[in-house]
Amino acid sequence: MSVAPEASDSATWDAFVQASEPGSYLQLSAWAEVKRVNGWTSTRLSAPTPRGAIGAQVLLRRPGPLPWAFAYAPRGPVTAAWHPDALGPFTAAARERLPRVGRVSHLRIDPEIEEGGPLDPEGALREALQANGWRPGPAIQPASTRLIDLRADEASLWGDLRKKWRQYVNRARSAGVTIEEADGASLAIFYEIYRETARRAGFLIRTEGAYRDVWDAYAPMGLARLLIARLADGTPAASLFLVRSGGRVVEPYGGMTEAGAESRANYLLKWEAIRSSREAGATTYDLWGLAHPGIAHFKAGFGGREVRYIGAWDLVLDGFGRTVFSVAQRGRVWVARRRSGLGAGATTAPGTGGDAGAEA
């Protein structure tokens, strides 16, 4: 599918994103709506290439009194035909179009391209980025993740779980833990579990309303799910907030209570999320971020393979503006963490791509 540079309507754009490989939920028009309430505006860039079209939904924000806007294409650009040759037309489109929307210091991209993988053989894509003027930038989204190929049958997926993980799933089920397919009315339950998890692990999250905004943006399109694990007495013990784009299901938000950990409810919940996503026709389950060794170990037990991305890249449009912005951003994050009572080593929510305190 080819998309004109103006990417006229959201339905056309969303079809393009969902047909891309990979195509991220952060590139769908719904994400621009989510971020709009936080002061971000958006525009879209696209360009024809010899193999199709490449494009990105770009978020823009001008922090405080600064005269420059920061431009960010989360998990963009996207295309159905990735090739290093596509970066030239996209870069040209960015240099031409972004100055029209205002004074922009730099554009940051972080496509879901595996480092050294099929789309970056021997670093060819990274070399093309550098050749087109892009330079490595600070990460916003997770640098690595774990992907599960859902095209296998259910028995194979179950067999890919570590033996101990299968035992934990069965133990939770035997103890009466059940998995509920919830709706927006249960977002308060999800948030309470998420907040307890953040408090226990020491990371930052946003207000409940922010996650409700995500639900309200994606659920009407059938692209959001909320799963809640309940103990035998009905007490909520774990929750996952899933979002989908094309054939990929992502779990950007989730948590468990102490009782959920003791009962192994989180193991049953994760397995049911994987199993039911396959049942719903998804082809990939993205465990979304390996924030620290403990999380990486837990997620590795569910099979799949670890993927490290090529990272974030900046196209500098105003060198002085980028420097000033970076300094101001570090100060803003420092203030946000202190207000939350967290130290300098505190992180944002694991796997949420800077859910609180980062640039997007």
Secondary structure, 3 states (H helix, E strand, C coil): CCCCCCCCCHHHHHHHHHHCCCCCHHHCHHHHHHHHCCCCEEEEEEEEECCEEEEEEEEEECCCCCCCEEEEECCCCEECCCCHHHHHHHHHHHHHHHHHHCCEEEEEECCCCECCCCCCHHHHHHHHHHHCCCEEECCCCCCEEEEEECCCCHHHHHHHCCHHHHHHHHHHHHCCCEEEEECHHHHHHHHHHHHHHHHHHCEECCCHHHHHHHHHHHHHHCCEEEEEEECCCCCEEEEEEEEEECCEEEEEEEEECHHHHHHCHHHHHHHHHHHHHHHCCCCEEECCCCCCHHHHHHHHCCCCEEEEECCEEEEECCHHHHHHHHHHHHHHHHHHHHHCCCCCCCEECCCCCCCCCCCC
